């Protein structure tokens, strides 16, 4: 995890938008490899292991000793072939090469493209949202150096991200925004800054209607993907 990224994160418990404080046990090139994140207003602690922020733990487990916490995930192999081309397409649609110092979020189904995406932008930081229920893997140390920040276990209706912090979001549909959503539209709205791009692979018509009503103007669309910009 990039050290300065702590200011972009938010406490998932108190939601005070005060940012988090990074405590470093081991770091390489301003990347926290081992340590923890703490909220300045409440008592929670979020472990950082092999550069992966572990938001998947309960409040009690966050306060537990390292010996009581779950085992680390195995490193992931970088995508190649068609997967690498998909990463390039995500970068182009999000416009990350034109946004120096941007912070973007890749949803669980797209997190494997984080390393490829991070190398495409100038000082680009990519939050790779991993879902342990789908068997997501942590990134290698080499990928962390390229700008990948693995984030494990974020709640779909409570992202640990400060409001208006993201320059880009890429998610795989259908999002289920209508009715009882699996992914809260309020979180997309809250975390996307004005001018942020939202990329959705395979959205439903209902998803697109909800996003339009939420202030995302369509920039491009084809049979596989939709791109909008936050007004």
Steps between C-alpha positions, in 0.01 A plus 500: 500500500631842404560692823325821394193303395392485865362853459268377222361217714223527758404309812241230414356518852453864597497641142629836627693591181803577714734274305705218651844499661762256372727323749796347321687187605669444163503715189669510161510819289215659699292182463377351829567127483422419862316722746150621575251779444332670793207737530587819695144520639422140601696192603497281189818379338525358148797267444726542197663172395728465200365839396135386515254700711282249689159663537343153498557453874236573762556774754611245760738330257650836397607550859636145534867414506665397170504135611120501523442647156436302176782378278627722219384445144729357234662732243319530167657451158476807271247464216627430149356460150133609473499594869786745444313655208195539723715693748610739227138555400398579858781757520389663176132516593574645844736755343766435763791595273370859503463529880828533689476396865157340458346240732272238344310200631465166320216277617555135602445353152752743345764517775735265310565786254627736772875465426456555126279802565738654757787499251296699247468824698728762652514439880178301468382312810260209447282362778450133414181400681537128580211280608613208714172317437606474133850385587674828415880507524734761640747671269872432489750747645601592145141595416475710817800700383317572175212668682268215601324527837309179584191558710337185634146469625348845442125494562295563182290758688785654700822565309792602728570800277459871572228685312601651165841328495484282188591614149376177346299187584480178295243235587356186344125491452227433549521734798151437630445869576121480466301352787708344778851562366800275549709811439374824651455782250558744785859377535576555130352850524678581825849386406513633141629856475358742238640400161575144614445226245295189570553190286248215522543174312168339416254743662126442485257765370388544861859566608543765232176672593606517866844636408351764273263612777799513736683752281723286278494620138576240232830547317517176303330163478508180295360148537741416783569816701366842600699806607353801677634817662389644833343842448 
